[in-house]
Amino acid sequence: MNIVMLGAPGAGKGTVAKKLQEEYKIPHISTGDIFRENIKNGTELGLKAKSFMDKGELVPDEITINMLLDRIEKDDAKEGFILDGFPRTINQAEALKIKLNEKNTKVEYAILLDTKDEDIIKRLSGRRVCENCGKPYHIETLKPKTDGICDDCNNKLIQRKDDTIEVIKDRLNVYHKQTQPLVDYYQNEKVLHTIDGFQSLDAEIIEIKKILNK
Ligand code: AMP
């Protein structure tokens, strides 16, 4: 089963994708996570991506597309995948389509988490993540048991550089200009499903499971 999660930054694509990964035993693949991992490990790819990410801009397609197409070739993605943060441009969607066509398959579900920008700004500017395992928290709605410390691995919580108000606004602009056209793109492919991105995670998962189990 090949699934693409669509939605603005901070809509909750990663959280939903992680739940679906447990449920359907197919990997959650986040291009943002792959870039952050590379930055942490000081790789050449990480170095190239960092300057774009810090400004809230998209990493160029020639870097991103090859990285993602290599990732979905891995053994764990043989039965499918849940993409989170890819595609982000029509060009990326077309590259994915061509690759999947070669394997006689396609994106079967594009799930849009629908949100309002003002809610996203509140959500992302209050987000904190564990610097070690990446687990997300929120300064008001999802506090850790001990202030500033990850419940799971006891490491420090930090604010992502791209979660400051200025960069969030830039990321939303980039989303509306470059990524939102994918909603029409997947609508034309007849695989688009839209759900309210500001319900509880449980409610979202129930809705998505109904779509996927049809
Ligand atoms: P995310 O964690 O999905 O919000 O991604 C964080 C940042 O990584 C984005 O703001 C981009 O700079 C970069 N990024 C992630 N996925 C992509 C993609 N598919 N295309 C270009 N840049 C990406």
Boltz pocket constraint, residues with backbone or C-beta under 6 A from the ligand:
constraints:
  - pocket:
      binder: B
      contacts: [[A, 9], [A, 10], [A, 31], [A, 32], [A, 33], [A, 35], [A, 49], [A, 52], [A, 53], [A, 54], [A, 56], [A, 57], [A, 58], [A, 59], [A, 60], [A, 64], [A, 84], [A, 85], [A, 86], [A, 87], [A, 88], [A, 89], [A, 92], [A, 162], [A, 171]]
      max_distance: 6.0
